[in-house]
Amino acid sequence: MSNFWRLHARAAVLAIAAAAVGVACQVQADVSVSATVEPAATTIGEPVHLSVTINGSQSVAQVPNVPVDGAQTQHIGASTQMRLVNTSLSVSLTHTYLITPTRKGDLTIPAIEVNVGGKIYRTEPVKVQVLETGQTPAGTPAGEPAPPSALAEVELPSRPLYVGEAFAAEARLLVPQGVGWRIERMPDFQTDAFTKTPFQQPQQSQQARNGQAYHFCGFRTVMTAIKSGKVPLGPLTFNILMAAPKKPNNNPSPFNQLFNGFPFDNQATALQERKVILEQQTIEVRELPTEGKPASFRGAIGRFRFSTSTGQNSVKLGEPLNITIQVEGEGNFDRIEAPPMLNTEGWRAYPPEATFAKSEETGLRGVKTFRIAIVPEKAQSKTPVFEFAAFDPESGTYQTVKSASSDLVVEGAKPPEPERAAVRETPTKPETKPDTKPEAGAVQKEPVLQETLTRLAPEASFWKSRTAFWGLQAIVAAGLGGAAAAVALSRARARRGPGLKLLRDAQHLQKKLKSHEDRGEFLRLATRVLQLRSAARSGQPEDAVDAAAAIRALGLQERMAQEVHWLFETDAGARFAGAKSSGALKQEERTRVLHLLEGVA
């Protein structure tokens, strides 16, 4: 019995192979191509299926290219069908595309070229009617509404915008209720005139449009205009998977009865990829006005409240006074800079440290805090005044606010000397004696002999004499010699006793500098090396050594003295400026510091 079935199976295989060979020999003569689209009418963003069928061959040189003006094209797959009718085997290959319109009006799918065995075949052009959302296609029976489709919307400010202004935008997707769907990825907003933050997780609800119930999803973002004029925004595209009825299989093959029933076709719908597209829009963006623009404006656009505070009413000369500035409200916080100080005389300000606490997910509302360290360099009686300026896009005007000033005592500062009143001396007139004439009859005295005295030239000043000149030269030479001896003595003293330990500590820290990448730590250790070397030579506490004391102790010339001043100033800036000055150390700074330390070693 087994031999009987083997013989029949071999015979069947040979028959099918012979039929296939016969068809392959005649494939060139029976090849034809065709294109069909379903449905023939759609709306913007609602795709249609394009099928390109090659009858009589399975061998196609490449997937046919289908360019369509006004639509996006996506190849989604190919399928092969073989039919055996009365011992005749027919073969067909079908390529399927999704054609998604991006504008309304009639679309024409041009003739598609197919290369089969080196010969070019062409399909007939196919037209698709693209309607507005809710419009009834031509040929629809009167009174029968068009089937609802997914919608895309966007919410934007209704007024003109300004360059640099941040505003909230919401992209909205509406899918008819009762239709299965899921979103593939976040919406795609095409624009080069705006920057935007990533879309937030959608807010979902149920809404109605024109009497139709929809499932609503809103995606919020913050956008900032970067170009002026009539600028384009969009199109906005949602990529979703949406349920659609399965296409019935009208193939008369007897196998269809087997594979169309349970369990192979137990679902009435299948998810298909669709693109819901909102057409491009044009928005007016203006430049900020120059009229009335205050000097303190630093780019803040929106509505804000401004305040400053300090927890100190006294500070030592040369030590930092910490000022806290807060800007609260709604606007472009990412572009807000620290407000300027109006009167900077006698103050040294360091770069501020900024933090932002948002009060909503998008970050359009919140509080931005600046912490600024300012050092008094002379006696001050009041804290400095800061001015905050912002542009209000609703009114189209600039607004300015000044901070309040409070009393301040700077300890260790020399009070200003009172002005001395200039004393004017009243010149005295020489006494004049009245002319007297001898009276008549008076006895005149004999004239007395008077000596004429010649005033001698004053003697030359002692300081201009040769003796004083050579004496002064001797004093200068002795001073220089004493200074050199003092430096030599300090260096010798540093090599023994407590100074020796300080020098060893300085050498140890200097070696550690080569492995430090953090900028703040590197500058702190480098300054510490200078303080230790200076303390070893001068004998004063290392913590009390500043730039001037280091220059005196190390006996530095002008160029090296300038480098020491730079290092102390840079280190103070890194410590007082907060997070803004931290981070990786620049190579040019590393080289400059190491060269300085080697020069004073």
C-alpha positions in Angstrom: 0.0 0.0 0.0 2.8 2.4 0.8 4.4 1.8 -2.6 1.1 2.7 -4.3 1.0 6.2 -2.6 4.7 6.8 -3.3 4.2 6.2 -7.0 1.2 8.5 -7.1 3.0 11.3 -5.2 6.0 11.1 -7.7 3.6 11.3 -10.6 1.9 14.4 -9.2 5.2 16.2 -8.6 6.3 15.4 -12.1 3.0 16.8 -13.6 3.3 20.0 -11.7 6.9 20.5 -12.6 6.1 19.9 -16.3 3.3 22.4 -16.2 5.6 25.0 -14.5 8.2 24.5 -17.2 5.6 25.0 -19.9 4.5 28.2 -18.4 8.0 29.5 -17.9 8.7 28.9 -21.6 5.7 31.1 -22.6 6.0 33.8 -19.8 7.4 36.5 -22.0 4.5 36.2 -24.4 1.8 36.4 -21.7 3.2 39.2 -19.4 0.8 42.1 -18.6 0.8 44.8 -15.8 -2.0 46.7 -14.2 -2.5 49.2 -11.4 -5.6 49.6 -9.2 -6.4 51.9 -6.2 -8.9 51.4 -3.4 -10.8 53.4 -2.4 -11.0 55.9 -5.2 -11.8 58.9 -2.8 -10.1 59.8 0.5 -9.2 62.8 2.7 -5.9 64.5 3.5 -3.8 62.1 5.6 -6.1 59.1 4.9 -4.1 56.5 2.8 -5.4 54.5 -0.1 -4.0 51.1 -1.3 -2.3 50.9 -4.6 -1.8 47.5 -6.1 0.6 46.9 -9.0 0.1 43.4 -10.5 2.4 41.7 -13.0 0.6 38.8 -14.6 2.6 36.0 -16.2 5.9 36.4 -14.3 7.5 36.5 -10.9 10.9 37.8 -11.9 11.0 41.6 -11.7 14.3 43.4 -11.9 13.4 45.8 -9.0 10.6 47.1 -7.0 8.7 49.6 -9.2 9.2 53.2 -8.2 5.9 55.1 -7.6 6.4 58.9 -7.4 3.1 60.8 -6.7 3.0 64.6 -6.6 1.1 65.7 -3.5 1.3 62.4 -1.6 3.7 60.2 0.3 4.3 56.7 -1.0 5.3 53.7 1.1 5.9 50.2 -0.3 4.4 47.7 2.2 5.1 44.3 0.6 4.6 41.9 -2.3 2.7 38.7 -2.8 2.7 35.9 -5.3 -0.3 33.9 -6.6 -0.3 30.7 -8.6 -3.5 29.3 -10.2 -4.0 25.9 -11.8 -7.1 25.9 -14.0 -7.7 22.9 -16.3 -4.0 21.9 -16.2 -3.0 25.5 -17.1 -0.8 27.3 -14.4 -0.9 31.1 -14.2 1.5 33.1 -12.1 1.1 36.7 -10.8 3.1 39.1 -8.6 1.5 42.0 -6.8 3.3 44.9 -5.1 1.2 46.9 -2.6 1.7 50.6 -1.7 0.2 53.1 0.8 -0.5 56.4 -0.9 -1.1 59.1 1.7 -2.3 62.5 0.3 -0.8 65.7 1.8 -3.1 68.2 -0.1 -6.7 68.3 -1.3 -7.7 68.0 -4.9 -7.4 65.3 -7.5 -4.2 63.2 -7.4 -2.9 61.4 -10.4 -0.8 58.2 -9.9 1.3 58.2 -13.1 2.0 55.3 -15.4 4.3 52.9 -13.5 7.2 51.2 -15.4 8.0 47.5 -14.7 11.1 45.8 -16.0 10.5 42.1 -16.8 13.3 40.2 -18.5 14.8 43.4 -19.8 11.5 44.6 -21.4 9.6 47.6 -20.0 5.9 47.4 -19.3 3.7 50.3 -18.2 0.5 50.6 -16.3 -2.3 53.1 -17.0 -2.5 56.2 -14.9 -4.9 56.1 -11.9 -6.7 59.1 -10.3 -7.6 59.6 -6.6 -10.1 62.1 -5.4 -8.8 63.9 -2.2 -11.6 65.7 -0.2 -11.7 67.9 2.8 -12.5 66.2 6.1 -16.2 65.5 6.3 -16.9 66.1 2.6 -19.0 63.5 0.8 -17.3 61.8 -2.1 -18.8 62.1 -5.5 -21.2 59.3 -6.2 -22.2 58.8 -2.6 -26.0 58.4 -2.3 -27.8 61.5 -1.1 -28.4 61.6 2.6 -25.7 59.0 3.4 -22.8 60.7 5.4 -19.2 60.0 4.6 -17.5 57.6 7.0 -15.6 59.5 9.7 -11.8 59.6 9.5 -9.0 60.6 11.9 -8.4 64.4 12.3 -5.3 66.4 13.2 -5.3 69.9 14.7 -2.9 72.4 16.3 -3.5 75.1 18.8 -1.3 78.2 18.5 -1.5 81.9 19.7 -4.0 83.9 17.6 -1.8 87.1 17.7 1.5 87.8 15.9 4.6 86.3 17.6 8.0 87.8 18.2 11.5 86.5 17.6 12.8 84.9 20.7 9.3 84.5 22.2 8.4 81.1 23.8 4.8 79.9 23.5 2.8 76.8 24.2 1.6 74.8 21.3 -0.7 71.7 21.3 -0.8 69.1 18.5 -4.1 67.2 18.6 -5.2 63.9 17.2 -8.9 62.8 17.0 -9.8 59.3 16.2 -13.5 58.2 15.7 -14.9 56.3 18.7 -15.5 52.6 18.1 -12.5 52.2 15.9 -9.5 50.3 17.2 -6.2 52.2 16.9 -2.8 52.9 18.5 -0.2 55.6 17.9 3.2 54.5 16.5 5.3 57.4 17.6 5.2 61.1 18.7 3.9 63.6 16.1 6.3 65.0 13.6 6.2 68.8 13.3 8.3 70.0 10.3 9.7 73.5 10.7 12.9 75.4 10.5 11.5 78.7 11.8 10.9 77.5 15.3 12.7 75.4 18.0 10.6 73.1 20.1 10.9 71.0 23.2 10.1 67.3 23.1 6.3 66.5 23.1 4.9 65.7 26.5 2.9 62.5 27.2 -0.6 63.1 25.7 -3.6 64.3 27.6 -6.6 62.1 26.6 -10.3 62.8 26.7 -13.5 62.3 24.8 -14.7 65.2 22.5 -17.1 65.8 19.7 -16.7 67.4 16.3 -19.7 68.2 14.1 -21.8 65.7 16.0 -19.2 62.9 15.7 -17.7 61.5 18.9 -13.9 61.3 18.9 -11.1 59.9 21.1 -8.9 63.0 21.8 -5.1 63.1 22.4 -3.3 66.4 23.0 0.5 66.6 22.8 1.9 69.8 24.3 5.3 71.4 23.5 7.0 74.8 23.9 8.1 76.5 20.7 10.4 79.5 20.2 10.4 81.6 17.0 13.9 82.1 15.5 13.0 83.8 12.2 10.9 86.8 11.4 8.4 87.4 8.6 5.6 85.1 7.2 7.1 81.8 8.2 5.8 78.3 7.5 4.8 75.9 10.3 4.1 72.2 9.4 2.9 70.0 8.0 2.0 68.1 11.2 2.0 64.3 10.8 0.7 61.6 13.1 1.7 58.0 12.4 -0.9 55.6 13.7 -2.1 52.0 13.3 -5.9 52.1 12.6 -8.3 49.2 12.3 -9.9 48.7 8.9 -12.0 45.9 7.4 -10.1 43.0 5.8 -10.4 42.9 2.0 -12.4 39.8 0.9 -10.5 37.3 -1.1 -12.4 36.7 -4.4 -10.0 34.1 -5.6 -12.1 31.2 -7.0 -9.4 28.7 -5.9 -11.0 25.8 -3.8 -8.3 26.3 -1.2 -9.9 29.7 -0.2 -12.8 27.9 1.4 -10.3 26.1 3.6 -8.2 29.1 4.7 -10.9 31.8 4.9 -12.7 30.2 7.8 -12.0 29.6 11.4 -9.3 29.7 12.9 -7.4 31.6 10.1 -9.9 34.5 9.7 -11.5 34.9 13.1 -11.0 38.7 13.2 -13.2 41.0 11.2 -10.6 43.9 11.1 -6.8 44.3 10.8 -4.6 47.2 11.9 -3.2 49.3 9.0 -0.6 52.0 9.1 -2.0 55.4 8.4 -0.7 59.0 8.4 -2.9 61.8 9.7 -1.6 65.0 8.2 -2.4 68.6 9.0 -1.5 71.0 6.2 1.2 73.6 6.5 0.3 76.9 8.1 1.8 80.4 7.8 2.5 82.4 11.0 3.5 86.1 11.3 6.7 86.6 13.4 7.9 90.1 14.2 11.3 91.5 15.3 11.5 93.0 18.7 11.0 96.8 18.6 14.0 99.0 19.1 12.1 102.0 20.3 12.0 102.2 24.0 14.4 99.2 24.4 16.2 99.7 27.8 19.9 99.2 28.1 19.3 96.5 30.8 17.3 94.3 28.5 18.8 90.8 28.3 16.3 88.9 26.1 13.4 88.2 28.6 10.1 88.0 26.7 6.9 87.3 28.7 5.3 88.3 32.0 7.5 88.1 35.1 7.9 89.2 38.7 11.4 90.3 39.9 12.9 90.3 43.4 16.3 90.4 45.1 17.4 89.5 48.6 20.6 89.1 50.8 20.9 87.7 54.2 23.7 90.0 55.2 23.8 93.6 56.4 27.6 93.6 56.9 30.6 92.1 55.1 34.4 92.3 55.5 36.4 94.2 52.9 37.4 91.8 50.1 34.9 89.1 51.1 31.9 88.2 48.9 28.4 89.5 49.5 25.9 86.9 48.3 22.9 88.3 46.4 19.9 86.1 45.4 17.8 87.3 42.4 14.5 85.6 41.5 12.5 85.9 38.2 9.1 84.3 38.4 6.3 84.1 35.8 5.7 82.8 32.3 8.0 83.2 29.3 11.3 82.2 27.7 13.2 81.2 30.8 15.9 79.4 28.7 17.0 82.8 27.4 16.8 84.9 30.6 20.2 86.1 31.8 21.1 87.7 35.2 19.9 91.3 35.5 22.8 93.8 35.4 24.0 95.8 38.4 23.5 99.6 37.8 26.4 101.1 39.8 29.5 98.9 39.6 32.0 101.4 41.1 33.8 99.8 44.0 32.3 96.3 43.4 33.7 93.3 41.8 31.0 90.9 40.5 31.6 87.2 39.7 29.6 85.1 37.1 26.3 84.0 38.6 25.0 80.5 39.3 21.5 80.0 37.8 18.9 77.3 38.6 15.4 76.9 37.2 12.4 75.2 38.9 9.5 74.7 36.5 5.9 74.8 37.7 4.5 72.7 34.8 5.7 70.0 32.5 6.5 72.2 29.5 8.7 74.5 31.5 7.0 77.7 30.2 6.1 78.7 33.8 8.4 78.6 36.8 11.1 80.4 38.8 14.6 81.2 37.7 17.1 82.0 40.5 20.5 83.7 40.2 23.0 83.6 43.0 25.7 86.3 42.5 28.8 86.9 44.6 30.0 90.5 44.6 33.0 91.7 46.5 33.3 95.3 47.9 36.7 96.9 47.1 36.1 100.0 49.1 33.7 101.4 51.8 30.0 101.0 50.8 26.9 102.2 52.7 24.2 100.5 50.5 23.8 97.2 48.7 23.9 97.5 44.9 20.8 98.0 42.7 19.9 95.6 39.9 17.5 96.3 37.1 15.4 93.7 35.3 13.9 94.5 31.9 11.4 92.3 29.9 9.3 92.6 26.8 5.6 92.0 27.2 4.3 90.4 23.9 0.7 91.0 24.8 1.1 94.8 25.1 4.1 95.1 22.8 6.1 97.2 25.3 9.2 96.9 27.5 8.8 96.8 31.3 11.6 97.6 33.8 11.9 97.0 37.5 14.6 98.0 39.9 15.6 96.2 43.1 15.5 97.9 46.5 18.7 98.9 48.2 19.4 98.2 51.9 22.0 99.5 54.4 25.4 97.8 54.4 28.5 98.0 56.6 31.8 97.1 55.0 34.2 96.1 57.9 37.8 96.9 57.5 37.3 99.6 54.9 38.9 103.0 55.4 36.1 105.7 55.8 36.3 108.5 53.3 38.3 111.4 54.5 36.3 114.6 55.1 37.0 117.4 52.7 39.2 120.1 54.1 38.2 123.7 53.6 40.8 125.7 51.7 42.2 128.6 53.8 42.7 131.7 51.9 45.3 134.1 53.2 44.4 137.8 52.7 47.5 139.5 51.3 48.7 142.3 53.5 49.4 145.6 51.8 52.8 147.1 52.6 52.6 149.9 55.0 53.0 153.3 53.4 54.3 156.2 55.3 52.8 159.6 54.5 55.1 162.0 52.8 56.4 164.5 55.3 57.9 167.8 54.4 60.2 169.6 56.7 58.5 172.4 58.4 59.8 175.9 58.0 62.4 176.8 60.5 63.0 173.2 61.5 66.6 172.1 61.8 67.5 169.4 59.3 69.7 166.6 60.4 72.8 165.8 58.5 72.5 162.9 56.1 73.8 159.6 57.4 76.0 157.5 55.2 74.1 154.4 54.1 75.8 151.1 53.0 74.5 149.5 49.8 74.1 145.7 50.5 74.1 143.3 47.6 72.0 140.2 48.1 74.0 137.1 47.5 72.7 134.1 45.5 71.3 131.3 47.8 73.5 128.3 48.3 72.6 125.1 46.3 70.3 122.6 48.1 72.1 119.8 49.9 70.1 117.2 47.9 71.5 118.6 44.7 75.1 118.4 45.8 77.5 115.7 44.7 77.8 114.5 48.3 74.1 113.8 48.5 74.0 112.1 45.0 76.7 109.6 45.9 75.3 109.1 49.3 71.9 108.3 47.8 73.5 105.8 45.4 75.2 104.1 48.3 71.9 103.9 50.2 70.2 102.3 47.2 73.0 99.8 46.7 72.9 98.9 50.4 69.1 98.5 50.2 69.3 96.2 47.2 72.0 94.2 48.8 69.9 94.0 52.0 66.8 92.9 50.0 68.9 90.2 48.2 70.3 89.1 51.5 66.8 89.0 53.0 65.5 86.9 50.0 68.5 84.6 50.3 68.0 84.4 54.1 64.3 83.7 53.7 65.0 81.0 51.2 67.7 79.5 53.4 65.3 79.7 56.3 62.6 78.0 54.2 64.9 75.1 53.6 65.0 74.3 57.3 62.6 74.3 60.1 58.8 74.8 59.5 59.5 76.3 56.0 60.9 73.0 54.8 57.6 71.2 55.5 55.7 73.9 53.7 57.9 73.5 50.6 57.5 69.8 50.7 53.7 70.2 50.9 53.8 72.6 47.9 55.9 70.1 45.9 53.4 67.3 46.7 50.4 69.4 45.6 52.1 70.5 42.5 52.6 66.9 41.4 48.9 66.2 42.1 47.9 69.0 39.7 48.9 66.9 36.7 46.1 64.4 37.2 43.3 66.9 38.0 40.6 67.6 35.3 38.1 69.5 37.5 38.7 73.2 36.9 37.7 74.4 40.3 39.8 71.9 42.2 42.8 72.5 39.9 42.7 76.3 40.5 42.3 75.8 44.2 45.3 73.6 44.5 47.5 75.8 42.3 46.7 78.8 44.5 47.5 76.7 47.6 50.9 75.9 46.1 51.7 79.7 45.8 50.5 80.3 49.4 52.6 77.5 50.8 55.8 78.7 49.0 55.2 82.3 50.0 54.5 81.3 53.7 57.7 79.2 53.7 59.8 82.3 52.7 57.9 85.0 54.6 57.0 83.1 57.8 53.4 84.4 57.8 50.4 82.0 57.9 49.7 80.4 54.5 46.0 81.2 54.7 46.7 84.9 55.0 48.8 85.0 51.8 47.0 86.9 49.0 48.4 87.9 45.6 50.3 91.0 46.9 51.8 89.0 49.8 52.9 86.2 47.4 54.6 88.7 45.0 56.5 90.3 47.9 57.6 87.0 49.5 58.7 85.5 46.2 60.4 88.7 44.9 58.7 88.5 41.5 59.2 90.8 38.6 56.3 92.5 36.8 55.4 89.8 34.3 55.3 87.0 36.9 53.5 89.3 39.3 50.7 89.8 36.7 50.4 86.0 36.4 50.1 85.6 40.1 47.3 88.2 40.2 45.6 86.4 37.3 45.7 83.0 39.2 44.3 84.4 42.4 41.5 86.3 40.5 40.6 83.2 38.4 40.5 80.9 41.5 38.3 83.4 43.3 36.0 83.6 40.3 35.7 79.8 40.2 34.8 79.6 43.9 32.3 82.4 43.9 30.7 81.9 40.5 29.1 78.6 41.3 28.3 75.9 38.8 28.8 78.1 35.8 32.6 78.0 36.3 32.9 74.3 37.1 33.6 71.6 34.6 36.5 70.4 32.5 39.8 72.3 32.6 40.9 74.0 29.4 44.3 73.0 28.1 45.5 76.6 27.8 44.6 77.3 31.4 46.5 74.1 32.6 49.6 75.1 30.6 49.6 78.7 31.9 49.2 77.7 35.6 51.9 75.0 35.4 54.3 77.4 33.7 53.7 79.9 36.5 54.3 77.4 39.3 57.5 76.2 37.6 58.7 79.8 37.4 58.4 80.5 41.1 59.7 77.1 42.3 
